[in-house]
Amino acid sequence: MFKKFDVPEPIHSHEYEKIRSTIISRQYQSKQPIDYENNIFIHFTFCSSMRQFPKEFHNLWQKYFNSSPITDIQPILGTRNVQNLQQELVRNH
């Protein structure tokens, strides 16, 4: 977070108020609206064997849909981690 707001580390107590006000008053860029007409979201569970999946998916998308009406739609791939025992124990604790 400090790098995001260009705040030097370590922070000293006499600089706290100045840094706090800088972070709070910083202008945020608004998120771009998502065009659901031209985007399709594909979510998959990530594990090490799926490392090349996004690249392979986009190659297959171009190969099979390049000359079809669906070519105007942009696939956006999203991942989530595989739930392991430690994550389950933390979540259920």
N, C-alpha and C positions, 0 to 999 in steps of 0.2 A: 504494500500500500504506500509506503514512503516513496518508492521510486515513481509510482504513478503520479504523485502530487509534487514531485521534485523536492522532497524534504530530505535534508542531510541527516545522516545517522552518525552517532547517537544523538538523541534529543536530550537537551538539558532543561531543567525545570524553569529557568528564566526565559526560555524560548517557547514554552508550551502554549501560552495564550496566543502568541503570534501565529504559530503553526496551526493551531486549532482553528482560528478564524480564517486562515488561508484555505484550509481544507473545506470548511463549511461554506464559505462564500464562493468557492470555485464553480464556474459555469460548467454544467454537464451538457454533453451533446445528446440531443433526443434520439431515441432509437428510430431507425427508418421503419416505416410501416411495411409489413410483409404482404407481398402480392400473392395471395392464395390462388389466383387464377393461373399464374405462370410458374408456381413453385410446388414441388411435391416433397414432403419430408419423409425420410426413411430412417427409422431408428433400429439399431442392432446392438446386441450385447457384445462388448469388446473383450477379447482375450488375445493372447499372443498369436494364436493361429489365424486370427482375423486381421492381422496387421496390414496385409495387402488388399483387403476386401474393398475399401473405397476406390482404389485405383482400378481394380478389376471391374468393379461395378460400373464406373464411368466409361471404361473401354467397351463393355458390353452394351451399355446404353447407347453409345455412339454407333456401334456396329449394327444394332437391330432397330433403332428408332430414328436414325439420322434422316431417312427419306420419308418419314411418316408425319402426320399432323401433330403428333405428340412431341416432335423435335423442339417446339417452342417452349415446352415445359422444362424447367430447370430442376433436376433432382438435388436435394440437399440431404446429405447423410449425417446422422447424429449418433453418438455412441453413449453407452452407459457401461459401467463396470460390472463384471460378473460378481454376484453376491457371494462372498466367501463367509466362512464361519465367524471370523472376527467381526466383520461388518454386521452380521446378523446378531451377534451377542451385544454389540454396542447399541444397535437400533432397538433391541428388545429389552435393554436394561432399564 
